[in-house]
């Protein structure tokens, strides 16, 4: 009898879906790149910190940075949630998500020194009593995608420094 009661109790337990979000990247020690560049396209307020710290209006090296955001939503059908008692105890009704895509190009006199792309997805469940704001999700997605671009830049900074130095020497020779 106890076994039957336990089986019924486990069958009726609340099941909360787990969000498929990516674990946050390791925090970086932010520093500027080993060379300076000017922003050719993009918004100076929306740059990864490494690029923002490396800006100089008179540099021959150019940065082109772009971010795109897409929103997604998933809703459990109303017919299911309206009749499910756990809905009224705070079970998730669905989730909102934001995907951020970023691309960065570094170039000098038409020669590409480096191209980097990154994609990050952030999602958060909502209930009858609380839901995330789109702004909150957008900021989290932008932060993650900028971190990914920055990590790629830091891994490649020695090669970039050599390419920037050789392109500056080539550009300055008559």
N, C-alpha and C positions, 0 to 999 in steps of 0.2 A: 504494500500500500504506500509506504514511504517512497519507494522507487517510482511509482506512478505519479505521485505528487511532485517529485523532483523533476521528472521528465516534462510534466505539464508546465511547471514554473520556468524551466529553462526554455521551453518552446515559446513562451509568451514574453520573454525578456526583451528589453529595448535594444535595438541594434542601431548604432550610430555609424553612418558611412564615414570613412576616413578620406580626407581631402588628398588629392594627388599633387601636392605641391613639392617643389624642389627644395632641398635643404639649403639654407643660406650659405653662401660662399664664405670662406675664411676671411676674417678682416685683414685688410692690407695696410701696410705703413705707406701712406700716400706720399709721393714725391714727384717732382717734375721730371720730364724727360731730359735726356742729356743734350738736347738741342731745343731751340725755340722755333715756333711756327706761327703763322697768322691764320685766322679763321676765315676761310673763303666762303663756305656755306654752312649754315646751321645757326642755332641760337646759342649765344655765349653763356646763357643762364642754364642751359641743359646739357652741358658737357661733362664727361667723366673728369674727376678732379685732376688727374695727371695731365690731361690736355689743357684744362683751364689754367693750371699753374705754369704751363709752357707757352702761353700766348705772348706774341710780340708783333706789333703792327708792321714792322719794317723787315720781317724775316722773308727770305726767298722761299722757304718751305711753307706749304699750305696744308691746312686741315679741312676736310669736308666731313661733317658729322650729321647723321640723320636718325631719328627715332620714329617708329610707327607703333601705334597701339591698336589692338583689337579687343573687343569685349565679347564675352560669352556668358550665357546663362543656362542653367539647368533647373527645371522646376518639376517636382514630383506632382503628378496629376492631382487636381483638386478633388476629384472623386475619391481618390485614395486617402489623401490627408484629412479631408473633412470627416471621414468616418473612422479614422484611426485615433484612438484616445491618446496615444503618446504625443501626438501633435500638440495637444494642449499642455503637455508637460515640458515642452521645449525641444522636441526632436527636430532635426533639420528638415526643412521643406524643399531645399535645393541649394544651389550655390551659384555665386557670381565669380567670374574669372576675367583676368586681363593678361593678354600676351603682349610683350614688348619685344620689338625687333630693332636692333641698332646696327648701323654700318658706319665705319670710319675709314677714310682714305687719307693717306699722307703722301704728298707729291711735291716735286720740285721741277719746274720748267717742263711740264708734260710727262715727266718720268715718275711712275708710281714707286714709292719707297716701301709702302705697306698698305694692305687692305685687311680689315678686320670686321667680322660680323658676329653677332651674338643674339640669342633668343632666350627669353625668360618668361615663365608662366607663373602666375600667382592666382590662387583661388581661395575663397572663404565661404563656408556654409552660412545660411541664414535660417532663422527660426521665425515663429509667429511673433516673438517678442523682441528680436534684434536682427539687424542686418548690417553688413559693412557698407560703407559709402564707396562710390566709384572713385572718388578722389584718393581715398586711402589705398585702394587696390592699385590704382595707376602709379602712385608714388612708390609703392613697394616693388612693382614690376620695373619701373624706370631705374630704381636704385640697384636692383639685381642685374639688369642688363648692362648698366654702366660699370658695375663691378667686374662682370665677365669681360667686357672690352678692356678694362684696365689690367686685368690679370694677363690677358693676351699681350698687351703692350709691354708689360714688365718682363714677361718671358722673352720677348723679342727685342728688348731695348738695346742690347749690344749690337745686334745686326743693324738695327735702325740707326744707331749712332754712327756706325761705319758708313752706311749708305748715305746719310745726311752729310757727313764730312766729305766723302768722295764727290757727291753732287755739288757741294759748295766750291770745291777746288776746281771741278770741271767748269762750273758756271763763271768763275772768276778769271780763268785763263783766257787770253785773247785769241 
